[in-house]
Amino acid sequence: MVPLVAATGGYLLLPSGPVRDAAFALIGLACVVTAFVGLHLHAPRRQAGWFLVISGFLGWVVGDALFSLQTAWGVTAYPAPADAVYLVAYLLMAAGLVVMVRRRAGNGDLAAVLDATIVATGAAVVAGVFVLAPVASDSSLSALGKLTSAFYPAADILLLAILVRFWATPSARTTSFRLLVCAFGFIFAGDAYYTTTTIMTGGVESQLANDFVWFAGYILIAGATWDRSVHDLAEPAPGLEDVSDPTKRLLLLTGGLLLPPVTLLGDGLDGEVSQWPIVLIGSVLLSLLVLMRMAGLLTVVRAQAVQLAGLARSDALTGVPNRRSWDHELSRACRTAEDQGTPLTLALLDLDHFKTYNDIHGHPAGDLLLKEATAGWVQHLSGAEVLARVGGEEFAVLLPDHDAESARARVLELLASTPRGQTFSAGVATWQPGTEPAVAVAAADRALYDAKRSGRNRICLAPFVPSGTVLQQPRIALQPMVDLATGEPVAVEALSRFREQRPVEVFEQARTLGRLSELEAAAITAARAVARPGLLLSVNVDIASLPSPRIRESLSGDLTGMVLEVTEHTHTPVDPEALGDVQAALRDYRERGALIAVDDWGTGYSDMDRLELLQPEIVKIDMSIVHDLDSARHQALVGSVLAWANRRHARVCAEGVETEAQLERLRRLGVHLGQGFHLGHPALAEDLGPGTTSSVVARDGSESETIPR
């Protein structure tokens, strides 16, 4: 490029006349040859567009040379041979740009076409008032001469429109594209100056300055083919992507819209607005084009709104409804079932050992499994039945008009169609009219938890509880919690007992009916009434019940000396929306003196997460670990929780201590507290004397009961 710039500088030293005219043509030819060489060296796979554009510039160079010869030979005819060459050159350039645009933008983009048309229409108004109208009224020109004169601005406007259309393609960010646009920009400026001064004064006022503007265009077109981004400009676009800066695009369109009023202002500077019909027609066309553009934008916005709504309600990976959509469909199905008096059952599915599958095969394979599984399951669903992805590998199935048994049969069909030899565990629950949908979901979740704990690859049904079931009032049994170092009781745990049913059955019924916090509150109130002086009183409360008004009421006042054993009867974590309420409730209870304990630690799916969430003062190890301390896994669990407790100055309590050997083993491991038949049996508080603790078997025959309620 440097020699070309130097040659342009030397052009200044030449005297006007044939020598300078010849130098002008030679410099232009050198630029075109350089452009062809750059195109050959970089060799983009698709060169047709570039070849046509550069050939158009070559046509201009040839036209300039013919024009100089015509002037030297005294040719005054118009149009002359040079004009024919110029016109062909314009057509070659336009064809080349169209080829580039079509390859870069695919089958077209109406919005970009409208933008280009708006700018071209504004430019046409300017050309119509200041160029075409004077040409049309020039009596010295023949009809062919007028057509030729009109063709030049029309061709410039056509090229401008194509370049604006080009603006909306992915090529707009490349250096090669910017150089190409700048090259045409200088050519347009030179043409506009030449045409305007010729019409107004009959000749070019500063031919040398005009020559330099055209030289700039020639040099830039050569530079465009020598930049490596010429490959990007020649390759087809991956899609119809509008990558142009919206601010720049808006400014460009604004300029096109302002051209008619600016033209009208310029036309009226002499005190006479003679070309107002051209401005009027152009303004009407621009208004229609803008309306079409706005209509297109509204269509796009509506389509995007529909698409976004679909994305918001669909899982991005599998395409099935997501958690949000599931909640909506579940509420609607409950209303329908209640109105029509039909059954409604739902199921929760969880792929077995999915983490292990991901670790072995990789996450892409895991994603593929999820997609294939949902595709296979959906084929078994019909009508209003819905499959949704509600977690990582957890899915929910909505089964209207199904009771528990028929729903179980449908879920078995899904299990049989699970791909790649994988299985899932499932919990099935039937919604009870008059209860919240979340109650049925919680019941299905507990059934799923049971399926997981029972060995996986199975379907468990949540127990059916009629909505009119009357809950029994709990009787309180007390069981001591002993300091293993001294053998002295430090606390008693309040366990609920019922005359006709096992505690687990009653609490499960309450949970199914959505009345768990009501029953827990009754048990807490009864326990506080039989608290033993000098001993901590430990009561059970589900983690989800902590913020409930009934639990808050039962735990009113000073809570010094109370331990809240937080239970968790689900394999899913606390709902993130409710987590803040749980933490606020824990802060309140602690501030009023309560201690927090984690119950049944070591059997859940998120034991360490529970410790971090609750920050308990006491951690109660599940009896299944105590009964198998020879297990390496159980030893590791006990070691990890003891290490955690020592760091946090908490205490660890072992549940289900039933032999002296277990007791001695726990002492050697460093466990702080113990509870179980070997240390003290639960006894009904009403049968104990004031100030005593339970040390005998409960008289209601609960010595075999191991569920701490």
HELIX and SHEET records of a PDB file:
HELIX    1   1 VAL A    2  TYR A   11  1                                  10    
HELIX    2   2 PRO A   18  HIS A   42  1                                  25    
HELIX    3   3 ALA A   48  TRP A   73  1                                  26    
HELIX    4   4 PRO A   81  ALA A  105  1                                  25    
HELIX    5   5 LEU A  110  ALA A  127  1                                  18    
HELIX    6   6 GLY A  128  LEU A  132  3                                   5    
HELIX    7   7 ALA A  133  ALA A  136  1                                   4    
HELIX    8   8 ALA A  143  TRP A  167  1                                  25    
HELIX    9   9 PRO A  170  ARG A  173  5                                   4    
HELIX   10  10 THR A  175  THR A  201  1                                  27    
HELIX   11  11 GLN A  207  TRP A  226  1                                  20    
HELIX   12  12 VAL A  230  ALA A  234  1                                   5    
HELIX   13  13 PRO A  246  ASP A  267  1                                  22    
HELIX   14  14 TRP A  276  ALA A  312  1                                  37    
HELIX   15  15 ARG A  323  GLN A  340  1                                  18    
HELIX   16  16 PHE A  354  HIS A  361  1                                   8    
HELIX   17  17 HIS A  363  VAL A  378  1                                  16    
HELIX   18  18 ALA A  404  ALA A  416  1                                  13    
HELIX   19  19 PRO A  437  ARG A  453  1                                  17    
HELIX   20  20 PRO A  503  THR A  512  1                                  10    
HELIX   21  21 LEU A  516  ALA A  529  1                                  14    
HELIX   22  22 ILE A  543  SER A  545  5                                   3    
HELIX   23  23 PRO A  549  SER A  554  1                                   6    
HELIX   24  24 PRO A  576  GLU A  591  1                                  16    
HELIX   25  25 ASP A  607  LEU A  614  1                                   8    
HELIX   26  26 MET A  623  VAL A  626  1                                   4    
HELIX   27  27 ALA A  632  ARG A  648  1                                  17    
HELIX   28  28 GLU A  660  LEU A  669  1                                  10    
HELIX   29  29 ALA A  685  ASP A  687  5                                   3    
HELIX   30  30 SER A  702  SER A  704  5                                   3    
SHEET    1   A 5 VAL A 386  ARG A 389  0                                        
SHEET    2   A 5 GLU A 394  PRO A 400 -1                                        
SHEET    3   A 5 LEU A 344  LEU A 351 -1                                        
SHEET    4   A 5 PHE A 424  THR A 430 -1                                        
SHEET    5   A 5 ILE A 459  LEU A 461  1                                        
SHEET    1   B 9 ALA A 683  LEU A 684  0                                        
SHEET    2   B 9 ARG A 475  ASP A 483 -1                                        
SHEET    3   B 9 PRO A 489  ARG A 497 -1                                        
SHEET    4   B 9 LEU A 536  ASP A 542  1                                        
SHEET    5   B 9 MET A 562  THR A 567  1                                        
SHEET    6   B 9 LEU A 595  TRP A 601  1                                        
SHEET    7   B 9 ILE A 618  ILE A 621  1                                        
SHEET    8   B 9 ARG A 651  ALA A 654  1                                        
SHEET    9   B 9 LEU A 673  GLY A 674  1                                        
END                                                                             
